[in-house]
């Protein structure tokens, strides 16, 4: 297919297709455009392929060229990422608020402020009589 679209390749009856891993490709700055070398020539496979116009024609009939608006697609992707980030931040904030409420509730439950109300407190001074034994009796009843 590639040779069918080139000027020199479409005139040839058969061409060689070269297979190698991308790690094996060697490209230096002094090479001409389209020229490549190989680090290990033994890892290169060359296969001769006969030109078959029926396959090329079938592929060309089904070929679809798209011209997407890349700027719009990028903007849509960035918006989607931003929305996901906002949603994650909202969930984190909600979780923090719930944890803070639970922490405050637990602190209130452990606090003695609701128990130590001055209106509910009574003093032994009023109960004490001249005799100290009455006060001791009251304190014994307390335990």
C-alpha positions as CSV (number, residue, x, y, z in Angstrom):
1,X,0.0,0.0,0.0
2,X,2.8,2.4,0.8
3,X,4.6,1.6,-2.4
4,X,1.4,2.0,-4.4
5,X,1.2,5.6,-3.2
6,X,4.8,6.5,-4.1
7,X,6.0,7.5,-7.6
8,X,8.8,5.0,-7.9
9,X,7.1,2.2,-6.0
10,X,3.9,2.0,-8.1
11,X,6.0,1.4,-11.3
12,X,7.7,-1.7,-9.8
13,X,6.4,-5.2,-10.1
14,X,7.6,-6.3,-6.6
15,X,9.1,-4.5,-3.6
16,X,10.9,-5.5,-0.4
17,X,9.1,-4.9,2.9
18,X,11.5,-4.5,5.8
19,X,10.4,-5.6,9.3
20,X,12.3,-4.6,12.4
21,X,11.6,-3.5,15.9
22,X,11.7,0.3,16.5
23,X,14.5,-0.2,19.0
24,X,16.6,-1.4,16.2
25,X,16.1,1.7,14.1
26,X,19.1,4.1,14.0
27,X,18.6,7.6,12.9
28,X,21.3,10.3,13.1
29,X,21.3,14.0,12.2
30,X,23.5,13.6,9.2
31,X,21.1,11.2,7.5
32,X,18.8,12.3,4.6
33,X,15.0,12.4,5.2
34,X,13.6,8.9,4.9
35,X,16.9,7.2,5.4
36,X,17.3,4.9,8.4
37,X,20.0,2.6,9.6
38,X,19.9,-0.4,12.0
39,X,21.9,-1.1,15.1
40,X,21.7,-4.8,14.5
41,X,21.3,-5.7,10.8
42,X,20.7,-9.4,11.8
43,X,17.4,-8.5,13.5
44,X,16.0,-7.1,10.2
45,X,13.6,-9.2,8.1
46,X,13.2,-8.5,4.4
47,X,10.3,-10.0,2.5
48,X,9.6,-9.6,-1.2
49,X,6.0,-8.7,-1.9
50,X,4.4,-8.9,-5.4
51,X,2.2,-6.0,-6.4
52,X,-1.5,-6.8,-6.3
53,X,-3.7,-4.0,-7.6
54,X,-6.9,-5.6,-6.6
55,X,-6.0,-5.4,-2.9
56,X,-4.8,-1.8,-3.3
57,X,-8.0,-0.8,-5.1
58,X,-10.2,-2.5,-2.5
59,X,-8.4,-0.7,0.2
60,X,-8.7,2.6,-1.6
61,X,-12.4,2.2,-2.0
62,X,-12.9,1.7,1.7
63,X,-10.5,4.4,2.8
64,X,-12.0,7.1,4.9
65,X,-10.2,10.3,5.5
66,X,-11.2,12.3,8.5
67,X,-10.3,15.9,9.1
68,X,-11.2,16.4,12.8
69,X,-11.2,19.7,14.6
70,X,-8.3,18.9,16.9
71,X,-8.6,22.2,18.8
72,X,-12.2,21.4,19.6
73,X,-11.5,17.8,20.6
74,X,-8.6,19.0,22.9
75,X,-10.9,21.5,24.5
76,X,-13.6,18.9,25.1
77,X,-11.0,16.6,26.7
78,X,-9.7,19.4,28.9
79,X,-13.2,20.3,29.9
80,X,-13.9,16.6,30.8
81,X,-10.8,16.4,32.9
82,X,-11.6,19.7,34.6
83,X,-15.2,18.4,35.4
84,X,-13.8,15.1,36.8
85,X,-11.4,17.1,39.0
86,X,-14.2,19.3,40.2
87,X,-16.3,16.3,41.1
88,X,-13.4,14.7,42.9
89,X,-12.8,17.9,44.8
90,X,-16.5,18.1,45.8
91,X,-16.5,14.6,47.0
92,X,-13.3,15.3,49.1
93,X,-14.9,18.4,50.6
94,X,-18.1,16.5,51.4
95,X,-16.1,13.7,53.0
96,X,-14.1,16.3,55.0
97,X,-17.3,18.0,56.2
98,X,-18.8,14.7,57.3
99,X,-15.6,13.7,59.1
100,X,-15.6,17.1,60.9
101,X,-19.3,16.7,61.9
102,X,-18.5,13.2,63.2
103,X,-15.4,14.5,65.1
104,X,-17.4,17.4,66.7
105,X,-20.2,15.0,67.7
106,X,-17.7,12.6,69.3
107,X,-16.0,15.5,71.0
108,X,-19.3,16.6,72.4
109,X,-20.2,13.1,73.6
110,X,-16.8,12.9,75.4
111,X,-17.1,16.4,76.9
112,X,-18.4,16.9,80.4
113,X,-19.8,20.3,79.6
114,X,-23.4,19.0,79.2
115,X,-23.1,17.1,82.5
116,X,-21.4,19.9,84.5
117,X,-24.3,22.3,84.5
118,X,-24.3,24.7,87.4
119,X,-28.1,24.7,87.7
120,X,-28.1,20.9,88.4
121,X,-25.2,21.1,90.9
122,X,-25.9,21.2,94.6
123,X,-23.6,22.1,97.4
124,X,-23.0,20.3,100.7
125,X,-23.0,23.6,102.5
126,X,-26.7,23.8,102.7
127,X,-27.0,20.2,103.8
128,X,-24.4,20.5,106.5
129,X,-25.7,21.1,110.0
130,X,-24.0,21.9,113.2
131,X,-23.2,18.3,113.5
132,X,-20.5,17.0,111.1
133,X,-22.0,13.5,111.1
134,X,-25.0,14.6,108.9
135,X,-22.6,15.8,106.2
136,X,-20.6,12.5,106.4
137,X,-23.9,10.5,106.1
138,X,-24.9,12.5,103.0
139,X,-21.5,11.9,101.4
140,X,-21.7,8.2,102.3
141,X,-25.1,8.0,100.6
142,X,-23.6,9.7,97.6
143,X,-21.2,6.8,97.0
